[in-house]
Amino acid sequence: MRPVRVLVHLNNLALGGAQLNAVDIARTLRERGHDPVLFAQGVTGPAPLVEVAAGHGLDVVVAGGPDTPHAEVRRRLGRLAAEHGSQLLHAWEVRAARNSYFGPGRYGRLPVVTTFYGIRMLRGLPHHQPLVLGLGALMGEGRAFGHRDVSLIEPPVNTATDAPGLVDGAAFRREHGIGDDELLLVIVTRLVPALEKDAGTELTVDAVRQLDDPRVRLVVVGAGPSLEPLRTRAAAANTALGRRAVLVPGQLADPRPAYQAADIVLGMGGSALRGLAFGKPVVVHGAAGYTAVHEPGPLVEPHASRCMYGFGSGSREPESLAGQLRGLLDDPGRRTELGAWGREWVVGRFSLESVTTAFEELYARVLARPARAGRWLRDLEQMTRYEFTKPAALRLLGRL
């Protein structure tokens, strides 16, 4: 297709799955001759995604800070669109979609595509703009919410750079004092309450304590508001076991050595997919204590349709997860088989190249359709309600 100048509005600047997906897709688009530019609202403290993007030769234009008024963020977004000569705006997640709708997309002047990679549908997104969902399980719900143009493009994995043997896992083990004969569990995640990410990590710490196996070590790579509580829990587990079984070193800009070093990866979403891409057996975390080994059988499609987020029966007690881990830890042959199968499965279904092609095809379809203010106006009432009327009512109720 012809080169496209696309303005990519990131959800935020944290090292989360959707943000990393957006950067990977933008980089691949640029390699194919397109002209992407990235935009995000500023944050308090470090903004590691800016460094990640810069490592790929991509610039991120940062607008203000976390308290910058929406109107000012939208003004800067519009100015960037004009300076860049953007032909299309790609908004990632809800806030970016609203900024795009009331900003450069106003009156349909600039076509907007929104990608939503959440696990539950949210209201307050435009109904008459193209919406991309990452979970097949949400397609029916998206249409039920009133969206007229819904596409499924599952989250990508860069299987060229997330692959066995490309980084030094042995150096990661040495750095953290983990022996070659020890069995390493790895979690790479944002340590936040959202999606029960911190709960799944805490459950794993408890399972390691339950296993009480001197061969087993757990390293949790990540940062967020739940970091210090998790370190406290890890310290208690280490004291009970009499050794440094659980390590919580914090965030890594490039966590690939942790994946490479692992014997087993645990987690959800893009992190679980990356673990599979590195040829590791994966235990999927999910809601209400859900854990399950990702393996051939009836759980494959349920996991995939919710981007490796588990729903169903689970337990907040560690015994079940400890049993699942024991079955993998005591069977190196099974770990090898699951790692090989998982790598092949991810390459066939989630490769970055195929996902980028799907976005290219969507861009071409959107740009071939003439811009019309009518579609924008049909969303005005509901967008105004969620952006202005509902927040104002909640503020008023809070004062009563």
PLY file of the C-alpha trace (Angstrom):
ply
format ascii 1.0
element vertex 400
property float x
property float y
property float z
element edge 399
property int vertex1
property int vertex2
end_header
0.00 0.00 0.00
1.02 3.65 -0.32
2.96 5.14 2.60
0.73 6.54 5.33
1.52 9.34 7.76
-0.06 8.03 10.94
-0.20 9.77 14.32
-0.15 7.18 17.12
-1.69 8.37 20.41
-0.35 6.12 23.18
-2.45 5.29 26.21
0.37 6.20 28.61
4.13 5.92 29.02
4.34 2.87 31.28
5.87 -0.41 30.08
2.48 -2.07 29.69
1.35 -4.49 27.04
-0.75 -2.13 24.90
1.93 0.57 24.90
4.66 -1.87 23.89
2.35 -3.28 21.19
1.82 0.24 19.83
5.56 0.93 19.70
6.33 -2.41 18.02
3.65 -1.85 15.38
4.81 1.72 14.75
8.40 0.53 14.29
7.31 -2.18 11.86
5.17 0.33 9.93
8.18 2.62 9.60
10.32 -0.28 8.33
7.66 -0.81 5.65
7.93 2.79 4.46
5.19 4.47 6.48
5.69 7.59 8.61
4.47 7.11 12.19
4.88 9.67 14.96
4.02 8.90 18.60
2.22 11.11 21.11
1.43 10.68 24.81
0.46 12.68 27.86
3.25 13.07 30.40
3.52 11.20 33.68
4.92 11.84 37.14
8.37 10.30 37.44
10.23 8.18 34.87
8.73 7.51 31.44
10.55 4.32 30.37
8.52 3.88 27.21
10.21 6.99 25.76
13.58 5.23 26.06
12.18 2.03 24.53
10.80 3.98 21.57
14.07 5.88 21.17
15.92 2.56 21.06
13.83 1.76 17.98
14.54 5.16 16.43
11.04 6.48 17.22
10.32 9.85 18.80
7.54 10.29 21.36
6.08 13.77 21.64
5.10 14.19 25.30
2.37 16.72 26.10
2.51 18.27 29.54
2.13 16.17 32.67
-0.54 13.96 34.22
-2.52 16.99 35.40
-2.45 18.88 32.11
-6.08 19.73 31.19
-7.62 17.59 28.47
-8.25 20.66 26.33
-4.54 21.51 26.31
-3.53 17.92 25.52
-5.95 17.95 22.59
-4.66 21.28 21.36
-1.10 19.90 21.32
-2.30 16.71 19.66
-3.94 18.79 16.94
-0.84 20.90 16.45
1.30 17.77 16.07
-1.16 16.34 13.53
-0.89 19.52 11.47
2.91 19.68 11.68
3.24 16.01 10.77
0.64 16.16 8.00
-1.06 13.14 9.54
-3.49 11.31 7.30
-4.87 9.09 10.07
-4.89 9.03 13.87
-4.47 5.71 15.68
-5.70 5.97 19.28
-4.74 3.32 21.81
-7.31 2.78 24.58
-10.12 4.94 25.95
-8.51 8.24 26.97
-6.58 8.46 23.72
-9.80 7.76 21.80
-11.60 10.62 23.55
-8.71 13.00 22.99
-8.72 12.07 19.32
-12.50 12.41 18.98
-12.67 15.88 20.55
-9.26 16.90 19.15
-7.98 16.36 15.59
-10.88 14.02 14.76
-13.50 16.68 15.48
-16.22 16.85 12.81
-14.55 13.91 11.10
-11.72 16.05 9.76
-9.09 13.38 10.47
-10.06 9.69 10.41
-9.49 7.90 13.71
-8.92 4.20 14.40
-9.13 3.07 18.03
-7.49 -0.04 19.41
-8.78 -1.43 22.71
-6.81 -4.33 24.15
-8.63 -4.52 27.47
-10.30 -7.67 28.74
-13.69 -6.05 29.45
-15.58 -3.68 27.18
-15.83 -0.09 28.38
-18.39 2.51 27.43
-17.58 5.99 26.22
-15.85 5.06 22.95
-17.13 6.40 19.60
-19.59 4.00 17.97
-19.13 5.14 14.38
-15.34 5.03 14.18
-13.43 1.81 13.47
-12.71 -0.11 16.67
-10.06 -2.83 16.91
-10.41 -5.37 19.70
-7.67 -7.76 20.73
-9.89 -10.42 22.27
-12.19 -12.60 20.24
-14.30 -13.06 23.37
-15.25 -9.37 23.23
-16.41 -9.16 19.62
-20.06 -9.85 20.38
-20.00 -7.53 23.36
-18.46 -4.76 21.27
-21.31 -4.97 18.78
-23.84 -5.14 21.62
-22.37 -1.89 22.98
-23.30 -0.23 19.69
-20.03 -0.25 17.74
-20.72 -0.36 14.01
-17.24 -1.21 12.69
-15.43 -3.78 14.86
-12.34 -5.74 13.84
-10.37 -8.42 15.63
-6.59 -7.98 15.52
-4.97 -9.96 18.30
-2.02 -8.40 20.20
1.32 -9.00 18.49
4.49 -10.65 19.68
7.78 -9.74 18.05
8.81 -13.32 17.50
11.99 -12.18 15.74
13.43 -10.47 18.84
11.51 -12.47 21.45
13.09 -15.79 20.60
15.29 -18.40 22.27
19.01 -17.77 22.30
19.09 -14.09 21.27
19.93 -12.70 24.71
22.08 -13.93 27.59
19.93 -15.65 30.18
23.00 -17.06 31.94
24.19 -13.51 32.70
20.80 -12.72 34.24
21.13 -15.78 36.48
24.65 -14.81 37.55
23.58 -11.24 38.27
20.90 -12.47 40.66
22.88 -15.30 42.20
20.84 -18.11 40.64
22.73 -21.33 39.99
22.62 -23.30 36.77
21.18 -26.24 38.71
18.34 -24.20 40.22
14.85 -24.05 38.69
13.84 -20.48 37.94
10.28 -19.16 37.84
9.91 -15.72 36.24
7.08 -13.19 36.26
7.36 -10.00 34.20
4.45 -7.68 34.96
3.21 -4.29 35.99
2.68 -4.50 39.75
-0.79 -2.97 39.87
-4.18 -4.08 41.23
-5.74 -3.79 37.76
-6.66 -7.19 36.31
-5.43 -8.70 39.60
-1.87 -8.62 38.31
-0.49 -8.10 41.78
-2.78 -10.81 43.19
-1.43 -13.40 40.74
2.12 -12.47 41.68
1.37 -12.70 45.40
-0.25 -16.09 44.86
2.93 -17.29 43.15
5.07 -16.12 46.07
2.79 -18.10 48.38
3.03 -21.16 46.11
6.83 -21.05 46.21
6.60 -20.89 49.98
4.21 -23.85 49.92
6.53 -25.89 47.67
9.45 -25.39 50.05
11.80 -26.80 47.39
15.45 -25.69 47.72
15.88 -25.97 43.94
13.19 -23.37 43.17
13.73 -19.61 42.84
11.24 -16.93 41.77
12.16 -13.58 40.21
9.48 -10.92 39.75
10.43 -8.21 37.25
8.26 -5.11 37.31
7.26 -1.92 39.08
4.12 -0.15 40.19
2.16 0.77 43.32
2.15 -2.84 44.53
5.95 -3.15 44.44
6.69 -2.49 48.11
3.87 -4.69 49.47
5.14 -7.48 47.24
8.69 -7.03 48.53
7.35 -7.31 52.07
5.57 -10.55 51.15
8.70 -11.87 49.46
10.80 -11.06 52.53
8.35 -12.98 54.74
8.52 -15.99 52.41
12.32 -15.87 52.39
12.42 -15.71 56.17
10.07 -18.69 56.47
12.12 -20.72 53.97
15.47 -19.66 55.37
16.87 -18.62 51.98
16.46 -16.00 49.22
13.84 -17.96 47.30
11.97 -14.89 45.99
13.69 -11.88 44.37
11.93 -8.66 43.39
14.59 -6.55 41.63
12.19 -4.03 40.07
11.65 -3.00 36.47
13.89 -3.72 33.48
13.70 -1.68 30.29
14.57 -4.89 28.44
13.21 -7.93 30.30
14.21 -10.41 27.60
17.14 -11.83 29.61
14.68 -12.73 32.38
12.50 -14.67 29.94
15.56 -16.40 28.49
16.81 -17.35 31.96
13.50 -18.85 33.08
12.60 -22.50 33.34
8.91 -21.56 33.72
7.17 -18.23 33.02
4.00 -17.18 34.83
1.71 -14.28 33.98
-0.98 -12.97 31.71
-1.46 -10.97 28.52
1.55 -9.97 26.47
3.95 -11.21 29.14
2.58 -14.75 28.88
2.81 -14.58 25.08
6.42 -13.42 25.29
7.21 -16.32 27.59
5.83 -18.70 24.97
7.84 -16.92 22.27
10.99 -17.68 24.25
10.07 -21.36 24.18
9.17 -21.57 27.86
6.27 -23.41 29.47
3.76 -20.88 30.74
1.31 -20.83 33.63
-1.51 -18.37 32.92
-2.77 -16.04 35.66
-6.28 -14.62 35.68
-9.28 -13.52 37.70
-10.12 -14.72 41.21
-7.00 -16.82 41.65
-7.18 -18.52 38.25
-4.02 -20.38 37.22
-3.54 -23.02 34.54
-0.73 -24.46 32.47
-1.04 -23.35 28.85
-0.89 -26.63 26.93
-2.59 -28.37 24.00
-6.19 -29.11 24.84
-9.46 -27.40 25.74
-7.89 -24.35 27.42
-5.99 -23.11 24.37
-8.82 -21.17 22.73
-10.26 -19.73 25.98
-6.79 -18.44 26.85
-6.21 -17.04 23.35
-9.64 -15.43 23.06
-8.90 -13.37 26.18
-5.24 -12.74 25.37
-3.89 -15.16 27.92
-6.08 -13.96 30.77
-7.75 -16.75 32.69
-11.43 -16.89 33.57
-13.17 -19.70 35.36
-12.71 -21.58 38.59
-9.67 -20.59 40.59
-8.41 -20.49 44.13
-6.77 -17.75 46.12
-5.07 -20.45 48.17
-1.63 -21.54 46.88
-2.11 -25.31 46.89
-3.52 -25.57 43.36
-0.79 -23.45 41.78
1.87 -25.27 43.79
0.58 -28.55 42.35
0.67 -27.19 38.78
4.23 -26.00 39.28
5.29 -29.28 40.86
4.09 -31.15 37.77
6.34 -28.98 35.58
9.32 -28.75 37.92
9.59 -32.53 38.27
9.26 -33.24 34.55
11.97 -31.61 32.38
10.76 -33.51 29.35
7.31 -31.99 29.65
8.83 -28.52 30.03
10.80 -29.01 26.83
7.78 -30.27 24.90
5.54 -27.43 26.09
8.22 -24.85 25.28
8.59 -26.08 21.70
4.83 -26.30 21.19
4.23 -22.84 22.68
6.84 -21.20 20.47
5.32 -22.71 17.33
1.79 -21.70 18.45
2.73 -18.04 19.06
4.63 -17.70 15.78
1.66 -19.08 13.87
-0.96 -16.88 15.49
0.50 -13.71 17.04
3.54 -12.68 14.98
4.20 -8.95 14.72
4.48 -9.15 10.94
0.99 -10.56 10.44
-0.57 -8.15 12.96
1.08 -5.13 11.28
-0.24 -6.30 7.91
-3.74 -6.44 9.38
-3.40 -2.83 10.56
-2.10 -1.76 7.15
-5.18 -3.28 5.53
-7.43 -1.50 8.02
-5.69 1.84 7.39
-6.15 1.41 3.64
-9.85 0.68 4.08
-10.38 3.70 6.34
-8.47 6.09 4.06
-10.40 4.88 1.02
-13.63 6.00 2.67
-14.39 9.74 2.32
-14.43 11.72 5.56
-17.91 12.64 6.73
-18.95 14.87 9.58
-22.17 12.87 9.90
-20.50 9.86 11.47
-18.78 12.09 14.00
-22.01 13.91 14.82
-23.88 10.65 15.42
-21.49 9.98 18.31
-21.62 13.49 19.77
-24.43 12.95 22.28
-23.01 9.82 23.87
-19.41 11.09 23.79
-20.46 14.35 25.43
-22.34 12.40 28.08
-19.31 10.30 29.04
-16.75 13.09 28.70
-18.56 16.00 30.33
-22.05 15.30 31.70
-21.32 12.14 33.68
-18.12 13.47 35.39
-19.89 16.71 36.28
-22.80 14.77 37.84
-20.40 12.61 39.85
-18.61 15.70 41.14
-21.92 17.24 42.14
-23.04 14.08 43.94
-19.73 14.04 45.78
-20.48 17.46 47.25
-23.93 16.51 48.54
0 1
1 2
2 3
3 4
4 5
5 6
6 7
7 8
8 9
9 10
10 11
11 12
12 13
13 14
14 15
15 16
16 17
17 18
18 19
19 20
20 21
21 22
22 23
23 24
24 25
25 26
26 27
27 28
28 29
29 30
30 31
31 32
32 33
33 34
34 35
35 36
36 37
37 38
38 39
39 40
40 41
41 42
42 43
43 44
44 45
45 46
46 47
47 48
48 49
49 50
50 51
51 52
52 53
53 54
54 55
55 56
56 57
57 58
58 59
59 60
60 61
61 62
62 63
63 64
64 65
65 66
66 67
67 68
68 69
69 70
70 71
71 72
72 73
73 74
74 75
75 76
76 77
77 78
78 79
79 80
80 81
81 82
82 83
83 84
84 85
85 86
86 87
87 88
88 89
89 90
90 91
91 92
92 93
93 94
94 95
95 96
96 97
97 98
98 99
99 100
100 101
101 102
102 103
103 104
104 105
105 106
106 107
107 108
108 109
109 110
110 111
111 112
112 113
113 114
114 115
115 116
116 117
117 118
118 119
119 120
120 121
121 122
122 123
123 124
124 125
125 126
126 127
127 128
128 129
129 130
130 131
131 132
132 133
133 134
134 135
135 136
136 137
137 138
138 139
139 140
140 141
141 142
142 143
143 144
144 145
145 146
146 147
147 148
148 149
149 150
150 151
151 152
152 153
153 154
154 155
155 156
156 157
157 158
158 159
159 160
160 161
161 162
162 163
163 164
164 165
165 166
166 167
167 168
168 169
169 170
170 171
171 172
172 173
173 174
174 175
175 176
176 177
177 178
178 179
179 180
180 181
181 182
182 183
183 184
184 185
185 186
186 187
187 188
188 189
189 190
190 191
191 192
192 193
193 194
194 195
195 196
196 197
197 198
198 199
199 200
200 201
201 202
202 203
203 204
204 205
205 206
206 207
207 208
208 209
209 210
210 211
211 212
212 213
213 214
214 215
215 216
216 217
217 218
218 219
219 220
220 221
221 222
222 223
223 224
224 225
225 226
226 227
227 228
228 229
229 230
230 231
231 232
232 233
233 234
234 235
235 236
236 237
237 238
238 239
239 240
240 241
241 242
242 243
243 244
244 245
245 246
246 247
247 248
248 249
249 250
250 251
251 252
252 253
253 254
254 255
255 256
256 257
257 258
258 259
259 260
260 261
261 262
262 263
263 264
264 265
265 266
266 267
267 268
268 269
269 270
270 271
271 272
272 273
273 274
274 275
275 276
276 277
277 278
278 279
279 280
280 281
281 282
282 283
283 284
284 285
285 286
286 287
287 288
288 289
289 290
290 291
291 292
292 293
293 294
294 295
295 296
296 297
297 298
298 299
299 300
300 301
301 302
302 303
303 304
304 305
305 306
306 307
307 308
308 309
309 310
310 311
311 312
312 313
313 314
314 315
315 316
316 317
317 318
318 319
319 320
320 321
321 322
322 323
323 324
324 325
325 326
326 327
327 328
328 329
329 330
330 331
331 332
332 333
333 334
334 335
335 336
336 337
337 338
338 339
339 340
340 341
341 342
342 343
343 344
344 345
345 346
346 347
347 348
348 349
349 350
350 351
351 352
352 353
353 354
354 355
355 356
356 357
357 358
358 359
359 360
360 361
361 362
362 363
363 364
364 365
365 366
366 367
367 368
368 369
369 370
370 371
371 372
372 373
373 374
374 375
375 376
376 377
377 378
378 379
379 380
380 381
381 382
382 383
383 384
384 385
385 386
386 387
387 388
388 389
389 390
390 391
391 392
392 393
393 394
394 395
395 396
396 397
397 398
398 399
